[in-house]
Amino acid sequence: MQEEQFKVHNRSITDNNFGDHVIINQGDVHHHHVPAPPQPWKPIRLIPYLRNKELVNRPDLVDKLNGLLPQDSESFNDAALWGLGGSGKTQIALEYAYRRCENPQCSVFWVHADTKAAFTHDYKNIAELFGLEGILDGPELELLRAVNNRIQSEPRWLLVLDNADNLSLFGVGEAQETSGNLFDFVPKGTAVGSVGTVLWTSRDGQIAGSLVRPSHRAIKVSHMTSIEARELLTISRGKDSDDDAGNDDNDEDRDIDQLLEELQWLPLAISQAGAYMRRAETTVREYLAMLSNNEERWPLLKEEQFDLHRKRDVPNSILKTWSISVARIEQENMLASEMLRVMAYFDNRDIPHGMIDDAARSISTTKLSNMDVKRAIIRLKEFSFISLRKGENGSQSYEMHKLVQEATRYAVSTIKPMEQGVNSKWDTTYFARIAVQVVDNLFPNPSEEKDGEGDKFLDMLTPGEKYFAHAIQVADWVEISNQENTVCALLCRVSAYLRSRQRWKEKESVDGRILALHLHLFGPNHLDTILCEQSIAENYDKQHRYQEAAEVAVRVFKNLRTSVGEEDFFTLRALHHVADIMCKVFQFEQAEKLQTHAINLLEKVADERVAELMAESLHCLARAYYGQKKFDKRLVVASMQVKVVEHYWRTLGENHYKTITKMQYLANLLHDLGRYSEAETLQVKVVKFFQDAIGEEHPYTLDSMILLAAIYWSQERSDESQDIKNKVLSLYSKILGRPFSLNFSSSNNLPTLFHSGGHGEYGAMQTNVFASLSNLRSLSSSPPAVAAASIDRQQLAGQPAAESTTTSEYRLFFVFSFLLPFTALILYYWINF
């Protein structure tokens, strides 16, 4: 034992070579370790991005977030920012994290939560900061649990879980194949003495009410306000906001507004556009021109600009940023992803539920329940691909982000055959065709109405408007859908709808597309092509472009006479149209000849549509007689018009819309002949029918009310006439979206009509009306045409004819001046449903 101790404490200095003055201590040396003084506590910060010094403040969202997650709170809080990819969720969270860093007592941690691997990787980085080296290479669950516990040991902390788009990783929805629920390792603020905050960002709105409760603690992040968007564009372009503030270039301001609307005020789209313009030294107008070029649009939107404040391995272009969400939906609900692809070919606004339902059932190979469709719609809403809109009358429809539609169409176009599979239907043609067929099935067809069911055509007006924009949109895909015939038939129904609404400018555009399709499908000499040209002539006519209308109408008549013969119904209708135009340009003698010839031929034609055309022809002939002062012949026309009304009354019933319109023709004629009582009886019925059937704001209703007001005025019932006039003006002002007024003034005791402003479409119409009236007045110093009409009326009423011009003579002028400035000209009014 002593030997062992000697070996351990060997003090022998034999064979050692020490120098001089060496002091040797032969005793034992004992080391006593004194604990080092504790280091002061420091907060731990882990944020992978620099602070965005160019961030545009979005006060509405920031204030909501600060209210949910106050920095001075003494209890645990959580909240979420959710919304469409590229809406700015991460940037808002990043700024909030840096503001929390201003508190020296707060630790801040940033964790990417898009995948389990990213979540675990960031937790490992946090473990290193905490000095937990011993568990870095250990079991994964132990690492996650240790970091969770260590975070909650901090006195005050913030954890940001960014891009938590796959909520199933956290136990929401479908279970994961891999074991473990990451939500178990998210701090809940249960540790004593610790005050924590958790902020989520996600594209999935399902996070509200699941991971974050109650649901109001989840803030939806959508597009910017126009002011915020303009500021972001200015910063992204590298311009000084002060320069823009002093910029008086209205053209550039309009260009900026147009660009922001095109980009739907989406932060990612705006910042990418601004960065491109800065780098390429491109103006806003030049960028807009590139976007409007189909060949340049997708390459431009596919551009990815480097961003210090976004994750680098995440798609950063407009066309690719939503691929993550689409892929997630495909995994969860294939029906929803296919519905999304069909909806990409609709108009992006006011998508009725029926269209979405039809799209779902058109693409599904199995029978779907209403709940299946509802689940798919919910998922699309939760990913912000569509949003619910509520109308004033309680109606509901959906809206799809315009850029989401474009990105979806782009994604479909990039699918390769190998990705589709041998029997796959996923291609552009398939989804565009489904969209065309859905709208074609839903857009009302006026030809389906049956005798005695006159309301059926009028009932098409509301659903027609509901599907109108979608019909125009799907027609754009006529080439890629290979549905030329279907699109052509659909546009013809759209044209009929616009005709019923008297929206002639829009109808002109639609008819132009129809004509192009007809020329492509059938050639210039086909009957359908010629009839389409006739519809175009009508558009010119109704817009008072009479020269263009006459040129086209005469050409149509000649072509029809050559192709189907002079006695064919379509040829006679074309001849009537030419005569009608002749009346409007005061070529009354020529109009009479043409219309008389047409009526004589109509009497020989065996066609169920003859009665309709006969009524219009008689109406035109009566005007031609009036223009030539042949008032005795107007009585013959009136008697024939009565027979027409009786025919419709007997065959279709008194409440059929065709009967009603012919009653209005007769009421107008009776009014001109001074038979005011009979005219009033008929017109009151006409007005009530239109008010009940299509509402007071429809042009048909307003025109009928105008005629009734004229009848009251002719009966010297000025108060009743004024009441109707005021109501009409109020409705027209509402429709036009601007003030619209009429005032009676006296000029030689002549009631005339003045429009406020005297400009625009109605102002121009007013000028034409007064010029026309001047032409009539210049025929004689004391208008004999009016005097003759007055005598004729009094004779009909059994009264002696007056020898001088009276107030009743001017009532005819009132009818002209009161009616013509409106969109439909009552005295020149002819209807062909």
Buried (B, 14 or more C-beta within 10 A) or exposed (E): EEEEEEEEEEEEEEEEEEEEEEEEEEEEEEEEEEEEEEEEEEBBBBBBBEBBEEBBEBEEBBEBBEEBBEBEEEEBBBBBBBBBBBBBBBBBBBBBBBBBBEBEEBBBBBBBBBEBEBBBEBBBBBBEBBEBEEBEEEEEEEBBBBBBEBBBEBBBBBBBBBBBBBBBBBBBBEEBEEEBBBBEBBBEBEBEEBBBBBBBBBBBBBBBBBBBEEEEBBBBBBBBEEEBBBBBBBBBBEBEEEEBEEEEEEEBBEBBBBBBEBBBBBBBBBBBBBBBBBEEEBEBBEBBEBBEEEEEBBEBBBBBBEBEBBBEEBBBBBBBBBBBBBBBBEEBBEBBBBBBBBBBBBBBBBBBBBBBBBBBEBBBEEEBEEEBBEBBBBBBBBBBBBBEEEEEEEEEBBBBBBBBBBBBBBBBEEBEEEEEEEEEBBBBBBBBBBBBBBBBEBBBBBEEBEEEBBBBBBBBBEBBEBBBBBBBBBBBBBEBBBBEEBBBBBBBBBBBBBBBBBBBEBBBEBBBBBBEBBEEEBEEEBBBBBBBBBBBBBBBBBBBBBEBBBBBBBBBBBBBBEBBEBEBBBBBBBBBBBBBBBBBBEBBEBBBBBBBBBBEBBEEBEBEBBBBBBBBBBBBBBBBBBBBBBBEBBBBBBEBBBEBBEBBBEBBBBBBBBBBBBBBBBBBBBBBBBBBEBBBBBBBBBBEBBBEBBBBEBBBBBBBBBBBBBBBBBBEBBEBBBEBBEBBBEBBBEBEEEEBEBEBEEEEEBBBBBBBEEEEBBBEBBEBBBEBBEEBBEEEEEBEBBBBBBBBBBBBEEEEEEEEBBEBBBBBBBBBBBBBBBBBBBBBBBBBB
